Amino acid sequence: MKKIRKDMFLWSKTSIVKGLDVHFQKNDDSVSKIIVLVPKRVVALAVERNNLRRRVKEMFRKNISRSHGGNFLVKFNSVPASFDVELEKYFRNV
């Protein structure tokens, strides 16, 4: 799962906090995968966008069971102040 397709936005959607949505699709594969989408209009500097992606992927790696079997698309519409805590809770409880 390397490319973002339009049909990914039709997966079941959960708003974690205002400005942060997680789209989820259960799959038959035993490996969970994640894509993090941070648009340039939300965060202008590439360094900051990459830092956000790394932080989200690390939260995902630490908190989700790899045998979960789902695809996740995390989309930032803005950068909320306390998104770390809420996103970690979400990944722990999925």
N, C-alpha and C positions, 0 to 999 in steps of 0.2 A: 504494500500500500504506500506508494510514493507520490501519486498524483491526486489532486483534489478534483473531484467530479461534481457536477450539479446535483446528481442524485444523492450525494452524501448529506446535503442539507435537508433531505426528506426523511432522514433517520429520526428516531425518537429524540426529542430535544429537551434538555433540562437547563434552566437558567440558574446558575450557581449564585451569582450576585449580579447587580445591574451592570451590564457591559461585558459579561462573560457567559458564554453559552457552551454547553457540551452536547454534542450529537453522538448517539450511540447506536450501534447495530450489532446484534448477536450474530456470531458466525460459527460454522462447524469446525473451523480450525481451532486447534488447542492453544494457539499463541495469540495473546492480546497485542494490538498494535495501536499506535497513536500518531495523529498529525496535529500540529499546532499551527494555527493561522493567526498571524499578527500583521494586519494591513499597514502599509506605509502611512496612510492618513491618520492612523491611531498613534503610532510611534514612528517619528521621522528618522531617527538615527538607526542605522543597521546594527550597530553594536548593541544598542538597547533591545532591539527586536530579537537578536540572537540570544541575548542574556535571558529574556523572558521565555523563549523556547526551551533553553537549557534547563531553567528552573522548573518549568512544567513537566518536562520529560523526566527529570530527576524525581519529582513528586510521584509521578506515575510509576516509575521503576521501583521506588521504595514501598509504595502503599498498595499496589494492585497485585493480585495473584496472577502469575504468567499463564497459568492454566485456565484462566477465566474464560477465554474464548470470545472476545468481543473487539470491535473496532471503535475507536474513539476519535472524534474531531473536536478539538478545543478551539473556539473562535473568540477572539477579543474584539469587542466593539468599542471599548475604552479600557483603561487600565485602572481598575478599582484598587483602593488602598489595601484592603484586607483580603485580597483574592487568594493568597497563599493558604491561609487557614481553612477557608471554605472549600477550596479545591481539594486539599488533602483529606478533609472529612468525606467529600464525595467519593474519592477514589478508594478510601478505606471501606466504605459502606456499599460499594457496588458489588 
